[in-house]
Amino acid sequence: MARKTTKTTTAARKTPVRRTAKPSLDLPEAAPETVLPKVVKTTEPVVAEPDLKKKELIDLVVERSGVKKKFAKPAVEAMLAVLGEAIADGRPLNLQPLGKLRVNRAEDKANGRVTVAKIRQSAPADNDSEEPKTPLAEPAE
């Protein structure tokens, strides 16, 4: 067997290897600080009201308008039918004070049609003072 020889200089053999001490990572022990979480914003839970059903809608219309129920019910049902047809057709609606409704997308499913729409409502007017509005000019006789 042949012996492998490596070339090393005599200077490299005679120079001792200096080992430097590794820096110590021993940090002084700090007292464990308790970090309390910061609450940035608190939100109150939104309590959803039950759905507004047609019967309750008719009762509210009767109460607000003073019309008899037998006259209000066919008008409300006809209005709901017209609104449903307009939304199904994808027509934009501008019905104040309800707001402006725009259909974003609609998709037919097995059990019906899913329509995604946006309603933009105007900000409520500041009616703190219950004074009647005065006309700008006197009515002509």
N, CA, C and O atoms as CSV, one atom per row, in Angstrom:
chain,resi,resn,atom,element,x,y,z
A,1,MET,N,N,0.792,-1.154,0.000
A,1,MET,CA,C,0.000,0.000,0.000
A,1,MET,C,C,0.857,1.247,0.000
A,1,MET,O,O,1.850,1.383,0.714
A,2,ALA,N,N,0.412,2.121,-0.829
A,2,ALA,CA,C,1.169,3.364,-0.921
A,2,ALA,C,C,0.638,4.333,0.117
A,2,ALA,O,O,-0.560,4.447,0.379
A,3,ARG,N,N,1.553,4.978,0.653
A,3,ARG,CA,C,1.188,5.928,1.683
A,3,ARG,C,C,0.931,7.284,1.053
A,3,ARG,O,O,1.702,7.761,0.221
A,4,LYS,N,N,-0.190,7.904,1.477
A,4,LYS,CA,C,-0.509,9.206,0.936
A,4,LYS,C,C,0.275,10.246,1.698
A,4,LYS,O,O,0.360,10.227,2.926
A,5,THR,N,N,0.822,11.118,0.960
A,5,THR,CA,C,1.540,12.205,1.605
A,5,THR,C,C,0.843,13.503,1.281
A,5,THR,O,O,0.330,13.722,0.183
A,6,THR,N,N,0.848,14.317,2.249
A,6,THR,CA,C,0.273,15.631,2.038
A,6,THR,C,C,1.364,16.654,2.152
A,6,THR,O,O,2.282,16.533,2.964
A,7,LYS,N,N,1.250,17.653,1.334
A,7,LYS,CA,C,2.257,18.700,1.377
A,7,LYS,C,C,1.873,19.695,2.448
A,7,LYS,O,O,0.826,20.338,2.364
A,8,THR,N,N,2.673,19.817,3.401
A,8,THR,CA,C,2.493,20.843,4.409
A,8,THR,C,C,3.823,21.519,4.607
A,8,THR,O,O,4.884,20.901,4.522
A,9,THR,N,N,3.741,22.769,4.864
A,9,THR,CA,C,4.992,23.494,5.082
A,9,THR,C,C,5.398,23.340,6.532
A,9,THR,O,O,4.581,23.050,7.406
A,10,THR,N,N,6.621,23.533,6.750
A,10,THR,CA,C,7.114,23.402,8.119
A,10,THR,C,C,6.592,24.538,8.986
A,10,THR,O,O,6.421,24.381,10.195
A,11,ALA,N,N,6.345,25.655,8.375
A,11,ALA,CA,C,5.843,26.779,9.166
A,11,ALA,C,C,4.425,26.496,9.635
A,11,ALA,O,O,4.035,26.893,10.733
A,12,ALA,N,N,3.656,25.811,8.801
A,12,ALA,CA,C,2.289,25.512,9.175
A,12,ALA,C,C,2.249,24.500,10.288
A,12,ALA,O,O,1.357,24.533,11.136
A,13,ARG,N,N,3.243,23.567,10.293
A,13,ARG,CA,C,3.243,22.562,11.346
A,13,ARG,C,C,3.691,23.126,12.687
A,13,ARG,O,O,3.224,22.686,13.738
A,14,LYS,N,N,4.577,24.077,12.653
A,14,LYS,CA,C,5.136,24.575,13.895
A,14,LYS,C,C,4.259,25.646,14.543
A,14,LYS,O,O,4.378,25.900,15.742
A,15,THR,N,N,3.393,26.268,13.770
A,15,THR,CA,C,2.569,27.322,14.338
A,15,THR,C,C,1.434,26.683,15.131
A,15,THR,O,O,0.640,25.922,14.579
A,16,PRO,N,N,1.361,26.984,16.390
A,16,PRO,CA,C,0.281,26.396,17.181
A,16,PRO,C,C,-1.073,27.027,16.804
A,16,PRO,O,O,-1.169,28.200,16.444
A,17,VAL,N,N,-2.054,26.227,16.902
A,17,VAL,CA,C,-3.397,26.706,16.606
A,17,VAL,C,C,-3.908,27.437,17.832
A,17,VAL,O,O,-3.964,26.882,18.930
A,18,ARG,N,N,-4.274,28.673,17.630
A,18,ARG,CA,C,-4.778,29.440,18.756
A,18,ARG,C,C,-6.295,29.326,18.768
A,18,ARG,O,O,-6.972,29.621,17.783
A,19,ARG,N,N,-6.769,28.921,19.826
A,19,ARG,CA,C,-8.216,28.813,19.981
A,19,ARG,C,C,-8.683,29.998,20.804
A,19,ARG,O,O,-8.198,30.279,21.900
A,20,THR,N,N,-9.654,30.675,20.211
A,20,THR,CA,C,-10.198,31.803,20.950
A,20,THR,C,C,-11.413,31.305,21.721
A,20,THR,O,O,-12.157,30.434,21.269
A,21,ALA,N,N,-11.575,31.856,22.832
A,21,ALA,CA,C,-12.707,31.452,23.662
A,21,ALA,C,C,-13.997,31.961,23.010
A,21,ALA,O,O,-14.064,33.097,22.541
A,22,LYS,N,N,-14.991,31.120,22.991
A,22,LYS,CA,C,-16.284,31.515,22.450
A,22,LYS,C,C,-16.895,32.545,23.379
A,22,LYS,O,O,-16.814,32.438,24.602
A,23,PRO,N,N,-17.510,33.547,22.764
A,23,PRO,CA,C,-18.128,34.546,23.650
A,23,PRO,C,C,-19.249,33.893,24.451
A,23,PRO,O,O,-20.008,33.064,23.951
A,24,SER,N,N,-19.315,34.281,25.646
A,24,SER,CA,C,-20.302,33.704,26.539
A,24,SER,C,C,-21.672,34.324,26.241
A,24,SER,O,O,-21.791,35.546,26.146
A,25,LEU,N,N,-22.678,33.509,26.096
A,25,LEU,CA,C,-24.032,33.979,25.872
A,25,LEU,C,C,-24.819,34.039,27.165
A,25,LEU,O,O,-26.047,34.124,27.171
A,26,ASP,N,N,-24.097,33.995,28.231
A,26,ASP,CA,C,-24.762,34.063,29.523
A,26,ASP,C,C,-25.142,35.515,29.786
A,26,ASP,O,O,-24.318,36.329,30.204
A,27,LEU,N,N,-26.411,35.814,29.529
A,27,LEU,CA,C,-26.908,37.149,29.782
A,27,LEU,C,C,-27.416,37.203,31.214
A,27,LEU,O,O,-27.856,36.198,31.771
A,28,PRO,N,N,-27.349,38.354,31.780
A,28,PRO,CA,C,-27.874,38.420,33.152
A,28,PRO,C,C,-29.363,38.122,33.128
A,28,PRO,O,O,-30.102,38.609,32.272
A,29,GLU,N,N,-29.771,37.335,34.058
A,29,GLU,CA,C,-31.167,36.924,34.096
A,29,GLU,C,C,-32.029,38.094,34.529
A,29,GLU,O,O,-31.898,38.628,35.630
A,30,ALA,N,N,-32.926,38.478,33.607
A,30,ALA,CA,C,-33.846,39.575,33.924
A,30,ALA,C,C,-35.090,38.981,34.558
A,30,ALA,O,O,-35.458,37.834,34.304
A,31,ALA,N,N,-35.704,39.762,35.359
A,31,ALA,CA,C,-36.936,39.302,35.987
A,31,ALA,C,C,-37.993,39.165,34.901
A,31,ALA,O,O,-38.151,40.063,34.074
A,32,PRO,N,N,-38.704,38.069,34.895
A,32,PRO,CA,C,-39.716,37.904,33.843
A,32,PRO,C,C,-40.801,38.963,33.976
A,32,PRO,O,O,-41.464,39.079,35.006
A,33,GLU,N,N,-40.966,39.742,32.888
A,33,GLU,CA,C,-41.974,40.791,32.888
A,33,GLU,C,C,-43.268,40.221,32.334
A,33,GLU,O,O,-43.281,39.476,31.355
A,34,THR,N,N,-44.312,40.583,32.969
A,34,THR,CA,C,-45.602,40.141,32.454
A,34,THR,C,C,-46.096,41.187,31.471
A,34,THR,O,O,-46.272,42.355,31.820
A,35,VAL,N,N,-46.312,40.757,30.256
A,35,VAL,CA,C,-46.766,41.664,29.212
A,35,VAL,C,C,-48.271,41.509,29.096
A,35,VAL,O,O,-48.779,40.426,28.806
A,36,LEU,N,N,-48.973,42.604,29.325
A,36,LEU,CA,C,-50.423,42.580,29.232
A,36,LEU,C,C,-50.832,42.924,27.813
A,36,LEU,O,O,-50.257,43.829,27.207
A,37,PRO,N,N,-51.809,42.222,27.275
A,37,PRO,CA,C,-52.242,42.543,25.912
A,37,PRO,C,C,-52.953,43.892,25.892
A,37,PRO,O,O,-53.653,44.269,26.831
A,38,LYS,N,N,-52.745,44.603,24.787
A,38,LYS,CA,C,-53.393,45.901,24.630
A,38,LYS,C,C,-54.662,45.722,23.825
A,38,LYS,O,O,-54.653,45.105,22.760
A,39,VAL,N,N,-55.733,46.255,24.330
A,39,VAL,CA,C,-57.003,46.213,23.617
A,39,VAL,C,C,-57.047,47.451,22.735
A,39,VAL,O,O,-57.094,48.579,23.225
A,40,VAL,N,N,-57.031,47.224,21.433
A,40,VAL,CA,C,-56.987,48.342,20.505
A,40,VAL,C,C,-58.367,48.956,20.339
A,40,VAL,O,O,-58.524,50.172,20.442
A,41,LYS,N,N,-59.362,48.127,20.084
A,41,LYS,CA,C,-60.708,48.632,19.872
A,41,LYS,C,C,-61.692,47.598,20.384
A,41,LYS,O,O,-61.587,46.410,20.081
A,42,THR,N,N,-62.616,48.056,21.137
A,42,THR,CA,C,-63.633,47.131,21.607
A,42,THR,C,C,-64.866,47.271,20.725
A,42,THR,O,O,-65.249,48.377,20.343
A,43,THR,N,N,-65.464,46.169,20.418
A,43,THR,CA,C,-66.681,46.190,19.613
A,43,THR,C,C,-67.800,45.570,20.411
A,43,THR,O,O,-67.598,44.642,21.195
A,44,GLU,N,N,-68.958,46.092,20.198
A,44,GLU,CA,C,-70.120,45.559,20.878
A,44,GLU,C,C,-70.797,44.560,19.965
A,44,GLU,O,O,-70.871,44.788,18.758
A,45,PRO,N,N,-71.291,43.467,20.502
A,45,PRO,CA,C,-71.943,42.489,19.642
A,45,PRO,C,C,-73.206,43.061,19.018
A,45,PRO,O,O,-73.968,43.790,19.653
A,46,VAL,N,N,-73.400,42.711,17.772
A,46,VAL,CA,C,-74.581,43.170,17.059
A,46,VAL,C,C,-75.676,42.135,17.263
A,46,VAL,O,O,-75.528,40.968,16.901
A,47,VAL,N,N,-76.764,42.582,17.845
A,47,VAL,CA,C,-77.883,41.682,18.061
A,47,VAL,C,C,-78.817,41.836,16.879
A,47,VAL,O,O,-79.425,42.888,16.682
A,48,ALA,N,N,-78.921,40.786,16.102
A,48,ALA,CA,C,-79.760,40.837,14.910
A,48,ALA,C,C,-81.220,40.707,15.301
A,48,ALA,O,O,-81.603,39.870,16.118
A,49,GLU,N,N,-82.002,41.549,14.698
A,49,GLU,CA,C,-83.433,41.489,14.940
A,49,GLU,C,C,-84.007,40.380,14.073
A,49,GLU,O,O,-83.402,40.002,13.070
A,50,PRO,N,N,-85.156,39.861,14.444
A,50,PRO,CA,C,-85.749,38.824,13.595
A,50,PRO,C,C,-86.152,39.410,12.241
A,50,PRO,O,O,-86.354,40.616,12.105
A,51,ASP,N,N,-86.264,38.540,11.254
A,51,ASP,CA,C,-86.627,38.969,9.904
A,51,ASP,C,C,-87.964,39.689,9.913
A,51,ASP,O,O,-88.858,39.370,10.697
A,52,LEU,N,N,-88.080,40.663,9.027
A,52,LEU,CA,C,-89.337,41.378,8.856
A,52,LEU,C,C,-90.195,40.560,7.898
A,52,LEU,O,O,-89.878,40.441,6.715
A,53,LYS,N,N,-91.250,40.017,8.401
A,53,LYS,CA,C,-92.160,39.190,7.591
A,53,LYS,C,C,-93.210,40.083,6.944
A,53,LYS,O,O,-93.400,41.232,7.342
A,54,LYS,N,N,-93.896,39.529,5.930
A,54,LYS,CA,C,-94.888,40.289,5.186
A,54,LYS,C,C,-96.031,40.752,6.090
A,54,LYS,O,O,-96.514,41.876,5.953
A,55,LYS,N,N,-96.456,39.904,6.997
A,55,LYS,CA,C,-97.558,40.258,7.903
A,55,LYS,C,C,-97.184,41.458,8.755
A,55,LYS,O,O,-97.981,42.383,8.911
A,56,GLU,N,N,-95.976,41.448,9.307
A,56,GLU,CA,C,-95.525,42.564,10.132
A,56,GLU,C,C,-95.356,43.830,9.284
A,56,GLU,O,O,-95.661,44.930,9.744
A,57,LEU,N,N,-94.871,43.674,8.052
A,57,LEU,CA,C,-94.737,44.819,7.154
A,57,LEU,C,C,-96.093,45.467,6.887
A,57,LEU,O,O,-96.225,46.690,6.931
A,58,ILE,N,N,-97.084,44.649,6.613
A,58,ILE,CA,C,-98.426,45.185,6.359
A,58,ILE,C,C,-98.961,45.896,7.596
A,58,ILE,O,O,-99.564,46.964,7.485
A,59,ASP,N,N,-98.747,45.313,8.775
A,59,ASP,CA,C,-99.202,45.956,10.012
A,59,ASP,C,C,-98.516,47.307,10.225
A,59,ASP,O,O,-99.155,48.265,10.661
A,60,LEU,N,N,-97.222,47.387,9.920
A,60,LEU,CA,C,-96.502,48.647,10.082
A,60,LEU,C,C,-96.984,49.693,9.079
A,60,LEU,O,O,-97.085,50.874,9.409
A,61,VAL,N,N,-97.283,49.255,7.849
A,61,VAL,CA,C,-97.802,50.180,6.844
A,61,VAL,C,C,-99.167,50.708,7.262
A,61,VAL,O,O,-99.441,51.900,7.121
A,62,VAL,N,N,-100.013,49.844,7.768
A,62,VAL,CA,C,-101.344,50.261,8.229
A,62,VAL,C,C,-101.209,51.262,9.363
A,62,VAL,O,O,-101.906,52.276,9.387
A,63,GLU,N,N,-100.315,50.981,10.301
A,63,GLU,CA,C,-100.118,51.862,11.450
A,63,GLU,C,C,-99.603,53.230,11.022
A,63,GLU,O,O,-100.072,54.254,11.519
A,64,ARG,N,N,-98.645,53.252,10.107
A,64,ARG,CA,C,-98.042,54.508,9.714
A,64,ARG,C,C,-98.941,55.328,8.794
A,64,ARG,O,O,-98.988,56.554,8.894
A,65,SER,N,N,-99.651,54.648,7.900
A,65,SER,CA,C,-100.440,55.383,6.904
A,65,SER,C,C,-101.861,55.695,7.359
A,65,SER,O,O,-102.462,56.664,6.894
A,66,GLY,N,N,-102.390,54.899,8.244
A,66,GLY,CA,C,-103.762,55.109,8.678
A,66,GLY,C,C,-104.788,54.516,7.730
A,66,GLY,O,O,-105.987,54.715,7.923
A,67,VAL,N,N,-104.348,53.795,6.717
A,67,VAL,CA,C,-105.248,53.146,5.759
A,67,VAL,C,C,-105.732,51.845,6.376
A,67,VAL,O,O,-105.017,51.220,7.158
A,68,LYS,N,N,-106.924,51.445,6.030
A,68,LYS,CA,C,-107.450,50.182,6.561
A,68,LYS,C,C,-106.644,49.022,5.988
A,68,LYS,O,O,-106.123,49.079,4.874
A,69,LYS,N,N,-106.564,47.969,6.797
A,69,LYS,CA,C,-105.758,46.812,6.424
A,69,LYS,C,C,-106.249,46.172,5.132
A,69,LYS,O,O,-105.435,45.702,4.337
A,70,LYS,N,N,-107.559,46.141,4.905
A,70,LYS,CA,C,-108.078,45.490,3.706
A,70,LYS,C,C,-107.677,46.240,2.434
A,70,LYS,O,O,-107.699,45.664,1.346
A,71,PHE,N,N,-107.309,47.525,2.561
A,71,PHE,CA,C,-106.832,48.288,1.406
A,71,PHE,C,C,-105.308,48.250,1.300
A,71,PHE,O,O,-104.765,48.277,0.196
A,72,ALA,N,N,-104.626,48.189,2.423
A,72,ALA,CA,C,-103.165,48.226,2.423
A,72,ALA,C,C,-102.553,46.896,1.976
A,72,ALA,O,O,-101.526,46.875,1.298
A,73,LYS,N,N,-103.190,45.791,2.358
A,73,LYS,CA,C,-102.610,44.479,2.062
A,73,LYS,C,C,-102.439,44.241,0.562
A,73,LYS,O,O,-101.342,43.845,0.167
A,74,PRO,N,N,-103.437,44.451,-0.309
A,74,PRO,CA,C,-103.209,44.223,-1.739
A,74,PRO,C,C,-102.169,45.174,-2.328
A,74,PRO,O,O,-101.426,44.796,-3.234
A,75,ALA,N,N,-102.111,46.422,-1.813
A,75,ALA,CA,C,-101.127,47.376,-2.324
A,75,ALA,C,C,-99.703,46.947,-1.959
A,75,ALA,O,O,-98.802,47.024,-2.794
A,76,VAL,N,N,-99.498,46.498,-0.726
A,76,VAL,CA,C,-98.168,46.056,-0.289
A,76,VAL,C,C,-97.754,44.801,-1.050
A,76,VAL,O,O,-96.604,44.692,-1.473
A,77,GLU,N,N,-98.671,43.853,-1.231
A,77,GLU,CA,C,-98.337,42.633,-1.968
A,77,GLU,C,C,-98.003,42.928,-3.424
A,77,GLU,O,O,-97.089,42.322,-3.984
A,78,ALA,N,N,-98.740,43.861,-4.048
A,78,ALA,CA,C,-98.437,44.237,-5.430
A,78,ALA,C,C,-97.073,44.924,-5.521
A,78,ALA,O,O,-96.312,44.679,-6.457
A,79,MET,N,N,-96.769,45.776,-4.555
A,79,MET,CA,C,-95.483,46.454,-4.535
A,79,MET,C,C,-94.334,45.454,-4.390
A,79,MET,O,O,-93.318,45.572,-5.076
A,80,LEU,N,N,-94.490,44.481,-3.511
A,80,LEU,CA,C,-93.452,43.463,-3.325
A,80,LEU,C,C,-93.259,42.640,-4.595
A,80,LEU,O,O,-92.131,42.279,-4.932
A,81,ALA,N,N,-94.344,42.340,-5.298
A,81,ALA,CA,C,-94.231,41.588,-6.547
A,81,ALA,C,C,-93.477,42.393,-7.606
A,81,ALA,O,O,-92.628,41.850,-8.313
A,82,VAL,N,N,-93.786,43.679,-7.714
A,82,VAL,CA,C,-93.099,44.533,-8.700
A,82,VAL,C,C,-91.622,44.662,-8.347
A,82,VAL,O,O,-90.772,44.582,-9.234
A,83,LEU,N,N,-91.301,44.859,-7.079
A,83,LEU,CA,C,-89.897,44.953,-6.658
A,83,LEU,C,C,-89.147,43.656,-6.932
A,83,LEU,O,O,-88.005,43.684,-7.392
A,84,GLY,N,N,-89.784,42.515,-6.651
A,84,GLY,CA,C,-89.144,41.224,-6.912
A,84,GLY,C,C,-88.856,41.017,-8.394
A,84,GLY,O,O,-87.790,40.517,-8.755
A,85,GLU,N,N,-89.794,41.398,-9.254
A,85,GLU,CA,C,-89.584,41.253,-10.691
A,85,GLU,C,C,-88.461,42.171,-11.175
A,85,GLU,O,O,-87.641,41.763,-11.997
A,86,ALA,N,N,-88.416,43.400,-10.674
A,86,ALA,CA,C,-87.371,44.342,-11.088
A,86,ALA,C,C,-85.987,43.856,-10.654
A,86,ALA,O,O,-85.022,43.971,-11.409
A,87,ILE,N,N,-85.894,43.321,-9.458
A,87,ILE,CA,C,-84.605,42.794,-8.981
A,87,ILE,C,C,-84.207,41.566,-9.777
A,87,ILE,O,O,-83.033,41.401,-10.105
A,88,ALA,N,N,-85.174,40.689,-10.098
A,88,ALA,CA,C,-84.878,39.496,-10.896
A,88,ALA,C,C,-84.392,39.882,-12.291
A,88,ALA,O,O,-83.553,39.190,-12.868
A,89,ASP,N,N,-84.916,40.990,-12.841
A,89,ASP,CA,C,-84.474,41.461,-14.156
A,89,ASP,C,C,-83.134,42.165,-14.091
A,89,ASP,O,O,-82.528,42.429,-15.130
A,90,GLY,N,N,-82.658,42.476,-12.894
A,90,GLY,CA,C,-81.371,43.152,-12.740
A,90,GLY,C,C,-81.464,44.657,-12.907
A,90,GLY,O,O,-80.449,45.320,-13.121
A,91,ARG,N,N,-82.670,45.206,-12.813
A,91,ARG,CA,C,-82.850,46.647,-12.970
A,91,ARG,C,C,-82.379,47.382,-11.724
A,91,ARG,O,O,-82.667,46.956,-10.605
A,92,PRO,N,N,-81.665,48.472,-11.908
A,92,PRO,CA,C,-81.333,49.291,-10.735
A,92,PRO,C,C,-82.576,50.032,-10.265
A,92,PRO,O,O,-83.394,50.467,-11.076
A,93,LEU,N,N,-82.710,50.171,-8.971
A,93,LEU,CA,C,-83.861,50.839,-8.378
A,93,LEU,C,C,-83.391,52.086,-7.654
A,93,LEU,O,O,-82.347,52.078,-7.003
A,94,ASN,N,N,-84.159,53.153,-7.767
A,94,ASN,CA,C,-83.886,54.367,-7.003
A,94,ASN,C,C,-85.175,54.748,-6.308
A,94,ASN,O,O,-85.976,55.516,-6.842
A,95,LEU,N,N,-85.373,54.214,-5.125
A,95,LEU,CA,C,-86.622,54.366,-4.388
A,95,LEU,C,C,-86.333,54.985,-3.029
A,95,LEU,O,O,-86.093,54.280,-2.049
A,96,GLN,N,N,-86.360,56.298,-2.984
A,96,GLN,CA,C,-86.107,56.990,-1.724
A,96,GLN,C,C,-87.370,56.946,-0.875
A,96,GLN,O,O,-88.451,57.087,-1.448
A,97,PRO,N,N,-87.329,56.771,0.384
A,97,PRO,CA,C,-86.187,56.738,1.276
A,97,PRO,C,C,-85.561,55.350,1.442
A,97,PRO,O,O,-84.624,55.190,2.225
A,98,LEU,N,N,-86.067,54.342,0.715
A,98,LEU,CA,C,-85.447,53.012,0.794
A,98,LEU,C,C,-84.000,53.089,0.374
A,98,LEU,O,O,-83.130,52.534,1.045
A,99,GLY,N,N,-83.726,53.761,-0.716
A,99,GLY,CA,C,-82.358,53.929,-1.175
A,99,GLY,C,C,-82.222,53.528,-2.624
A,99,GLY,O,O,-83.201,53.233,-3.309
A,100,LYS,N,N,-80.973,53.524,-3.074
A,100,LYS,CA,C,-80.654,53.148,-4.445
A,100,LYS,C,C,-80.097,51.733,-4.421
A,100,LYS,O,O,-79.104,51.453,-3.751
A,101,LEU,N,N,-80.751,50.847,-5.162
A,101,LEU,CA,C,-80.368,49.438,-5.166
A,101,LEU,C,C,-79.756,49.106,-6.519
A,101,LEU,O,O,-80.307,49.456,-7.562
A,102,ARG,N,N,-78.608,48.426,-6.494
A,102,ARG,CA,C,-77.941,47.996,-7.719
A,102,ARG,C,C,-77.611,46.511,-7.585
A,102,ARG,O,O,-77.013,46.085,-6.597
A,103,VAL,N,N,-78.007,45.730,-8.586
A,103,VAL,CA,C,-77.730,44.292,-8.577
A,103,VAL,C,C,-76.286,44.087,-9.030
A,103,VAL,O,O,-75.907,44.518,-10.119
A,104,ASN,N,N,-75.484,43.432,-8.197
A,104,ASN,CA,C,-74.090,43.152,-8.561
A,104,ASN,C,C,-73.979,41.886,-9.393
A,104,ASN,O,O,-73.352,41.883,-10.453
A,105,ARG,N,N,-74.585,40.819,-8.915
A,105,ARG,CA,C,-74.542,39.554,-9.661
A,105,ARG,C,C,-75.716,38.693,-9.227
A,105,ARG,O,O,-76.269,38.857,-8.139
A,106,ALA,N,N,-76.078,37.772,-10.110
A,106,ALA,CA,C,-77.169,36.842,-9.822
A,106,ALA,C,C,-76.786,35.480,-10.364
A,106,ALA,O,O,-76.118,35.370,-11.392
A,107,GLU,N,N,-77.217,34.447,-9.662
A,107,GLU,CA,C,-76.868,33.082,-10.046
A,107,GLU,C,C,-78.071,32.182,-9.786
A,107,GLU,O,O,-78.690,32.245,-8.723
A,108,ASP,N,N,-78.388,31.356,-10.756
A,108,ASP,CA,C,-79.483,30.404,-10.589
A,108,ASP,C,C,-78.966,29.167,-9.876
A,108,ASP,O,O,-77.957,28.585,-10.276
A,109,LYS,N,N,-79.650,28.776,-8.836
A,109,LYS,CA,C,-79.324,27.571,-8.073
A,109,LYS,C,C,-80.454,26.573,-8.243
A,109,LYS,O,O,-81.473,26.884,-8.859
A,110,ALA,N,N,-80.281,25.374,-7.701
A,110,ALA,CA,C,-81.286,24.327,-7.831
A,110,ALA,C,C,-82.586,24.705,-7.122
A,110,ALA,O,O,-83.675,24.380,-7.595
A,111,ASN,N,N,-82.466,25.393,-5.986
A,111,ASN,CA,C,-83.674,25.708,-5.219
A,111,ASN,C,C,-84.116,27.166,-5.366
A,111,ASN,O,O,-85.006,27.602,-4.637
A,112,GLY,N,N,-83.528,27.920,-6.274
A,112,GLY,CA,C,-83.952,29.305,-6.475
A,112,GLY,C,C,-82.851,30.142,-7.090
A,112,GLY,O,O,-81.870,29.614,-7.612
A,113,ARG,N,N,-83.019,31.427,-7.026
A,113,ARG,CA,C,-82.067,32.369,-7.607
A,113,ARG,C,C,-81.408,33.163,-6.479
A,113,ARG,O,O,-82.085,33.670,-5.584
A,114,VAL,N,N,-80.083,33.262,-6.535
A,114,VAL,CA,C,-79.329,34.025,-5.554
A,114,VAL,C,C,-78.915,35.333,-6.225
A,114,VAL,O,O,-78.247,35.328,-7.259
A,115,THR,N,N,-79.319,36.452,-5.626
A,115,THR,CA,C,-78.997,37.766,-6.162
A,115,THR,C,C,-78.211,38.537,-5.111
A,115,THR,O,O,-78.630,38.649,-3.959
A,116,VAL,N,N,-77.066,39.066,-5.526
A,116,VAL,CA,C,-76.251,39.884,-4.631
A,116,VAL,C,C,-76.410,41.327,-5.098
A,116,VAL,O,O,-76.142,41.652,-6.255
A,117,ALA,N,N,-76.850,42.189,-4.178
A,117,ALA,CA,C,-77.125,43.578,-4.528
A,117,ALA,C,C,-76.581,44.502,-3.450
A,117,ALA,O,O,-76.350,44.097,-2.311
A,118,LYS,N,N,-76.382,45.756,-3.844
A,118,LYS,CA,C,-75.977,46.791,-2.902
A,118,LYS,C,C,-77.096,47.798,-2.788
A,118,LYS,O,O,-77.736,48.157,-3.777
A,119,ILE,N,N,-77.325,48.249,-1.570
A,119,ILE,CA,C,-78.293,49.319,-1.339
A,119,ILE,C,C,-77.547,50.476,-0.708
A,119,ILE,O,O,-76.899,50.321,0.327
A,120,ARG,N,N,-77.641,51.628,-1.332
A,120,ARG,CA,C,-77.031,52.845,-0.777
A,120,ARG,C,C,-78.152,53.742,-0.296
A,120,ARG,O,O,-79.007,54.168,-1.073
A,121,GLN,N,N,-78.134,54.023,1.009
A,121,GLN,CA,C,-79.163,54.862,1.599
A,121,GLN,C,C,-78.568,56.218,1.943
A,121,GLN,O,O,-77.422,56.318,2.383
A,122,SER,N,N,-79.356,57.246,1.738
A,122,SER,CA,C,-78.916,58.590,2.093
A,122,SER,C,C,-78.835,58.706,3.602
A,122,SER,O,O,-79.531,58.008,4.339
A,123,ALA,N,N,-77.973,59.599,4.041
A,123,ALA,CA,C,-77.874,59.850,5.478
A,123,ALA,C,C,-79.171,60.484,5.941
A,123,ALA,O,O,-79.741,61.316,5.234
A,124,PRO,N,N,-79.642,60.105,7.110
A,124,PRO,CA,C,-80.899,60.686,7.597
A,124,PRO,C,C,-80.738,62.180,7.825
A,124,PRO,O,O,-79.697,62.641,8.294
A,125,ALA,N,N,-81.766,62.920,7.492
A,125,ALA,CA,C,-81.748,64.372,7.683
A,125,ALA,C,C,-81.835,64.678,9.162
A,125,ALA,O,O,-82.452,63.942,9.932
A,126,ASP,N,N,-81.216,65.761,9.541
A,126,ASP,CA,C,-81.220,66.166,10.945
A,126,ASP,C,C,-82.531,66.888,11.228
A,126,ASP,O,O,-82.654,68.083,10.957
A,127,ASN,N,N,-83.500,66.177,11.766
A,127,ASN,CA,C,-84.826,66.731,12.048
A,127,ASN,C,C,-85.042,66.932,13.540
A,127,ASN,O,O,-86.077,66.557,14.091
A,128,ASP,N,N,-84.047,67.529,14.181
A,128,ASP,CA,C,-84.198,67.762,15.620
A,128,ASP,C,C,-85.271,68.803,15.890
A,128,ASP,O,O,-86.047,68.679,16.838
A,129,SER,N,N,-85.307,69.815,15.060
A,129,SER,CA,C,-86.328,70.841,15.264
A,129,SER,C,C,-87.568,70.447,14.485
A,129,SER,O,O,-87.493,70.173,13.287
A,130,GLU,N,N,-88.675,70.419,15.140
A,130,GLU,CA,C,-89.927,69.991,14.534
A,130,GLU,C,C,-90.712,71.167,13.956
A,130,GLU,O,O,-91.937,71.115,13.856
A,131,GLU,N,N,-89.995,72.227,13.575
A,131,GLU,CA,C,-90.657,73.386,13.018
A,131,GLU,C,C,-91.086,73.083,11.590
A,131,GLU,O,O,-90.342,72.449,10.841
A,132,PRO,N,N,-92.278,73.529,11.205
A,132,PRO,CA,C,-92.690,73.309,9.827
A,132,PRO,C,C,-91.874,74.207,8.907
A,132,PRO,O,O,-91.498,75.322,9.269
A,133,LYS,N,N,-91.611,73.694,7.710
A,133,LYS,CA,C,-90.822,74.457,6.754
A,133,LYS,C,C,-91.686,75.596,6.217
A,133,LYS,O,O,-92.843,75.396,5.846
A,134,THR,N,N,-91.113,76.765,6.184
A,134,THR,CA,C,-91.835,77.912,5.660
A,134,THR,C,C,-91.569,78.034,4.180
A,134,THR,O,O,-90.438,77.822,3.742
A,135,PRO,N,N,-92.569,78.367,3.400
A,135,PRO,CA,C,-92.354,78.517,1.966
A,135,PRO,C,C,-91.478,79.725,1.681
A,135,PRO,O,O,-91.419,80.668,2.470
A,136,LEU,N,N,-90.797,79.684,0.538
A,136,LEU,CA,C,-89.926,80.795,0.187
A,136,LEU,C,C,-90.735,82.029,-0.207
A,136,LEU,O,O,-90.298,83.157,0.018
A,137,ALA,N,N,-91.879,81.823,-0.777
A,137,ALA,CA,C,-92.690,82.969,-1.208
A,137,ALA,C,C,-94.123,82.757,-0.759
A,137,ALA,O,O,-94.558,81.635,-0.502
A,138,GLU,N,N,-94.833,83.850,-0.673
A,138,GLU,CA,C,-96.238,83.793,-0.315
A,138,GLU,C,C,-97.026,83.239,-1.497
A,138,GLU,O,O,-96.734,83.597,-2.638
A,139,PRO,N,N,-98.029,82.367,-1.259
A,139,PRO,CA,C,-98.808,81.863,-2.372
A,139,PRO,C,C,-99.630,82.984,-3.020
A,139,PRO,O,O,-100.143,83.876,-2.345
A,140,ALA,N,N,-99.734,82.906,-4.332
A,140,ALA,CA,C,-100.488,83.923,-5.078
A,140,ALA,C,C,-101.978,83.735,-4.835
A,140,ALA,O,O,-102.453,82.606,-4.717
A,141,GLU,N,N,-102.704,84.823,-4.762
A,141,GLU,CA,C,-104.141,84.734,-4.501
A,141,GLU,C,C,-104.918,84.506,-5.748
A,141,GLU,O,O,-106.144,84.407,-5.703
